[in-house]
Each structure stands twice: as structure tokens, then as C-alpha cells.
Amino acid sequence: MFRNIKDEAEAINIQNKLNKLIVINNNFDFKGLKRVAGVDLAYWKVSDIEYAVCCIVVIDSSTEEVLEKVYTVSSVSFPYIPGCLAFRELPLVIETVSKLKAEPDLYIFDGNGYLHPRHMGIATHASIYLNKPTLGVAKSYYKIQDVDFTMPENHKGAYTDIIINNDIYGRAIRTHKDVKPIFLSVGNYIDLETATEIVNRLVSTESHIPIPTRLADIETHRIRTMYKNVGTSSANNQG
């Protein structure tokens, strides 16, 4: 997947074509939401070789019980191009999803979706291949067209919309009082109001980001440390 892309222009051309497949409406009865997957990746280098791990943690959204954990470790060959991160990450995401025993109802990515110059952040790009609702939650703000976000009021649940050219790209949300905001954008097959409600519901007292992506982030750090400590000569082994 994406291995034959020649340059940034070709990658952007693909994004512009896929952009027409974005549906920011609910295509799922989210009142029956149960299995929610958090997706995160981490990188490291050994000599001149770059590696990445993709971790997916699935929880029961009602009980917060962890239902499943899977991961994939591999070398990464696609270069880092700002705005084209999905071309690096999506092959690992797809491979890791294939290891899940049951399909999640929703994927939450540590990253952006619609909040992207071409509305094609990793959450949106992945949804087209997964054919499942997705949303993106980023811990830092991705500035587009020099537009800054407005800081939400300092109370739980406060938010401000990120508006660029009269289009709402996403939201800055304060999930706890006295903590910095997170940046939510829809991925696909879900609207912003529903995404906001789900994110606020899945935030615990222990973290200002949703439980599934927090657990996935913890897993990526654990696996990365494990592979760095034992060496990466067998880094294409997958768990």
C-alpha cells in the first residue's frame, strides 16, 4: 500500500480524490456504541533504519473494560511529509486491524481527521479503508492557513470551534478544568456533535484524552521500549 507513490504531489493528488468520499454524518446508531478502539503509533531509529509500532486497544465503552490489544512492529520506508502522515502510518494500521478478533464500532485515532489542509488526516484517510466511523483526537494543534484556535473557557466540557474559510474543521475541547485542551475532528461517518459527546464520555479522571487512545499510547511506549532494549533485528515480528 502506497509503496509506489513517487512524490508529495502524487500523495496530495490521492488525498484530493479521496476527499470526495468524506461523509460527516452519522451512519451508525451510536446509542448502541460498545466496542471502541484507540489507535496510536510510535517511532524509533536504529542506525539508519526507522521503525514504528502501531497499537490498538479496544474497550467496552459502557464498562471501560479492555476487550482486546493488538500491535504490529515494522520498519518504515515512506518518508515524513507534512500533511501526508497517513501514507506512513496506514499500512501498519491496516495490518494491526486485521489482527482484531472482533470489529470495533468506532476507531479513535491519536491524530487528526477533518482538521487537515485537505480534510485527510489519518483518522479520515483510514476510515475509507476500514469502512467504519472514525474520529481524531490530537494533543497538539495543527495550524492550517495560519489560523489559531480560541482557547475554551476553563471548565470541563467547554469548547471552541476551529473555523477556517467558514468551515468548521474541528474543536478545541477542555475535558477537565485547569488542563490544556485537546483537538477533536471527525474522521468519517460521524458528525461533530456526536464525536464531542463520545469523547467527553470516554475521558476519565486520570487523563484529559479518551481512554482508548490513552491506553494505546501507553502500549506504544511499552512496546517501543521493549524492542529498543532487546534490539530490532527481529522487528518485523508482530504481536
C-alpha positions as CSV (number, residue, x, y, z in Angstrom):
1,M,0.0,0.0,0.0
2,F,1.4,3.4,-1.1
3,R,4.8,1.9,-1.9
4,N,4.8,3.1,-5.5
5,I,4.0,6.7,-4.7
6,K,6.7,8.9,-6.3
7,D,6.5,12.2,-4.5
8,E,4.5,14.6,-2.4
9,A,2.5,15.9,-5.4
10,E,1.2,12.3,-6.1
11,A,0.3,11.8,-2.5
12,I,-1.7,15.1,-2.4
13,N,-3.4,14.1,-5.6
14,I,-4.6,10.9,-3.9
15,Q,-5.8,12.9,-0.9
16,N,-7.8,15.2,-3.1
17,K,-9.5,12.3,-4.8
18,L,-10.3,10.5,-1.5
19,N,-11.7,13.8,-0.1
20,K,-14.8,13.3,-2.2
21,L,-15.6,10.2,-0.1
22,I,-15.8,12.0,3.2
23,V,-19.2,11.7,4.9
24,I,-19.6,13.8,8.1
25,N,-22.9,12.4,9.1
26,N,-23.8,9.5,11.4
27,N,-24.0,6.2,9.6
28,F,-24.2,4.2,12.8
29,D,-26.6,4.0,15.7
30,F,-24.2,5.4,18.3
31,K,-26.7,4.9,21.1
32,G,-25.7,1.2,20.7
33,L,-22.0,2.0,20.7
34,K,-20.0,-0.7,22.5
35,R,-16.6,-1.6,21.1
36,V,-14.3,1.5,20.8
37,A,-10.8,1.2,19.5
38,G,-7.9,3.5,20.3
39,V,-5.1,3.7,17.7
40,D,-1.7,5.1,18.3
41,L,1.8,4.8,16.7
42,A,5.3,5.4,17.9
43,Y,8.6,5.6,16.1
44,W,12.3,5.0,16.7
45,K,15.5,4.6,14.8
46,V,18.3,2.1,14.9
47,S,21.3,3.2,12.8
48,D,19.7,4.5,9.6
49,I,16.6,2.3,9.8
50,E,13.3,3.7,11.1
51,Y,10.8,1.5,12.9
52,A,7.3,2.0,14.1
53,V,4.8,0.2,16.3
54,C,1.0,0.5,15.9
55,C,-1.1,-0.4,18.9
56,I,-4.8,-0.8,19.0
57,V,-6.7,-1.1,22.3
58,V,-10.4,-1.9,22.2
59,I,-12.6,-1.2,25.2
60,D,-16.2,-1.6,26.2
61,S,-17.5,1.9,26.2
62,S,-20.0,1.2,28.9
63,T,-17.8,-0.6,31.4
64,E,-14.4,0.7,30.2
65,E,-13.2,-2.9,30.3
66,V,-10.3,-3.7,28.0
67,L,-11.6,-6.2,25.5
68,E,-8.5,-6.7,23.2
69,K,-5.0,-5.4,22.5
70,V,-3.0,-6.0,19.3
71,Y,0.1,-4.5,17.8
72,T,2.4,-4.5,14.7
73,V,6.0,-3.6,14.6
74,S,7.7,-2.9,11.2
75,S,10.4,-0.9,9.5
76,V,9.1,2.3,7.8
77,S,10.2,3.3,4.4
78,F,7.8,6.1,3.3
79,P,9.3,9.5,4.2
80,Y,7.8,12.0,6.6
81,I,5.9,14.6,4.5
82,P,3.9,17.2,6.4
83,G,0.2,16.7,5.7
84,C,0.8,13.2,4.3
85,L,1.3,11.3,7.5
86,A,-1.3,8.7,6.6
87,F,0.9,7.3,3.9
88,R,3.5,6.4,6.5
89,E,1.0,5.1,9.1
90,L,-1.9,3.5,7.3
91,P,-0.1,0.3,6.2
92,L,0.7,-0.5,9.8
93,V,-2.9,0.5,10.9
94,I,-4.5,-1.8,8.4
95,E,-2.2,-4.7,9.3
96,T,-2.9,-4.2,13.0
97,V,-6.7,-4.0,12.4
98,S,-6.5,-7.4,10.6
99,K,-5.4,-9.0,13.9
100,L,-8.5,-8.0,15.8
101,K,-10.9,-10.8,16.6
102,A,-14.0,-8.6,16.5
103,E,-14.7,-5.4,14.6
104,P,-14.9,-2.2,16.7
105,D,-17.9,0.0,16.3
106,L,-15.7,3.2,16.3
107,Y,-12.0,3.9,15.9
108,I,-10.4,6.9,17.7
109,F,-7.0,7.9,16.4
110,D,-4.3,9.8,18.2
111,G,-4.1,12.5,15.5
112,N,-6.3,14.5,13.2
113,G,-9.1,13.8,10.7
114,Y,-11.0,16.7,9.1
115,L,-8.6,19.1,10.8
116,H,-6.2,18.9,7.9
117,P,-5.5,21.1,4.9
118,R,-7.3,18.7,2.6
119,H,-9.5,17.2,5.4
120,M,-7.5,14.0,5.0
121,G,-5.8,13.4,8.4
122,I,-5.0,9.8,9.4
123,A,-8.5,9.3,11.0
124,T,-10.3,10.3,7.8
125,H,-7.9,8.5,5.5
126,A,-8.1,5.3,7.5
127,S,-11.9,5.3,7.6
128,I,-12.1,4.9,3.8
129,Y,-10.2,1.6,4.1
130,L,-11.7,0.4,7.3
131,N,-15.3,1.4,6.3
132,K,-16.0,2.3,9.9
133,P,-16.8,5.5,11.8
134,T,-13.6,7.3,12.9
135,L,-12.6,10.4,14.7
136,G,-9.3,12.1,15.6
137,V,-8.1,13.5,18.9
138,A,-4.8,15.3,18.8
139,K,-2.9,16.6,21.9
140,S,-1.4,19.5,20.0
141,Y,-2.8,21.9,17.5
142,Y,-2.2,21.5,13.8
143,K,-2.3,25.1,12.4
144,I,-3.8,25.5,9.0
145,Q,-3.6,28.6,6.9
146,D,-2.2,30.5,9.9
147,V,-5.5,30.2,11.8
148,D,-5.1,29.9,15.5
149,F,-7.7,28.3,17.8
150,T,-9.5,30.2,20.5
151,M,-8.8,28.9,24.0
152,P,-12.0,27.4,25.6
153,E,-13.3,28.6,28.9
154,N,-11.7,26.9,31.9
155,H,-14.3,24.3,32.8
156,K,-15.0,20.7,31.9
157,G,-16.8,20.4,28.6
158,A,-16.0,23.9,27.3
159,Y,-15.1,24.1,23.6
160,T,-14.5,26.4,20.7
161,D,-14.9,25.6,17.1
162,I,-11.9,25.8,14.8
163,I,-13.3,27.7,11.7
164,I,-11.3,28.2,8.5
165,N,-12.9,29.8,5.5
166,N,-16.4,29.5,7.1
167,D,-15.9,25.7,7.5
168,I,-15.7,24.0,10.9
169,Y,-12.6,21.9,10.8
170,G,-12.7,20.7,14.4
171,R,-13.0,21.7,18.1
172,A,-10.7,22.6,20.9
173,I,-12.2,20.9,23.9
174,R,-11.4,21.4,27.6
175,T,-12.1,17.9,29.1
176,H,-11.1,18.9,32.6
177,K,-10.7,22.2,34.5
178,D,-7.2,23.5,34.6
179,V,-5.8,21.3,31.8
180,K,-4.9,22.2,28.3
181,P,-7.4,21.4,25.6
182,I,-7.4,18.6,23.1
183,F,-8.2,19.0,19.4
184,L,-11.1,16.9,18.1
185,S,-12.0,16.4,14.5
186,V,-14.3,13.9,12.8
187,G,-12.8,11.3,10.7
188,N,-15.7,9.9,8.7
189,Y,-19.2,8.6,9.1
190,I,-19.9,10.7,12.2
191,D,-20.9,14.2,13.0
192,L,-19.0,16.7,15.2
193,E,-21.7,16.8,17.9
194,T,-21.8,13.1,18.3
195,A,-18.0,12.9,18.3
196,T,-17.9,15.6,21.0
197,E,-20.3,13.7,23.2
198,I,-18.4,10.4,22.8
199,V,-15.0,12.0,23.6
200,N,-16.4,13.7,26.7
201,R,-17.9,10.4,27.9
202,L,-14.7,8.4,27.4
203,V,-12.4,10.8,29.3
204,S,-11.5,9.6,32.8
205,T,-10.2,11.4,35.8
206,E,-6.8,10.0,35.1
207,S,-6.3,11.7,31.7
208,H,-7.6,14.5,29.5
209,I,-7.6,12.3,26.4
210,P,-10.1,9.5,25.7
211,I,-9.4,6.2,27.5
212,P,-8.9,4.1,24.3
213,T,-6.2,6.4,22.9
214,R,-4.6,6.8,26.3
215,L,-4.3,3.1,26.7
216,A,-3.0,2.7,23.1
217,D,-0.4,5.4,23.8
218,I,0.8,3.5,26.9
219,E,1.1,0.4,24.8
220,T,3.1,2.0,22.1
221,H,5.6,3.3,24.6
222,R,5.8,-0.1,26.3
223,I,6.4,-2.0,23.0
224,R,8.8,0.6,21.7
225,T,10.9,0.3,24.9
226,M,10.8,-3.5,24.7
227,Y,12.0,-3.6,21.1
228,K,14.7,-0.9,21.7
229,N,16.0,-2.8,24.7
230,V,16.2,-6.2,23.0
231,G,17.2,-4.9,19.6
232,T,15.2,-4.6,16.4
233,S,16.9,-7.3,14.3
234,S,13.5,-9.1,14.5
235,A,11.4,-6.0,14.5
236,N,9.2,-7.4,11.7
237,N,7.8,-9.9,14.3
238,Q,4.3,-8.9,15.2
239,G,2.3,-9.4,18.3
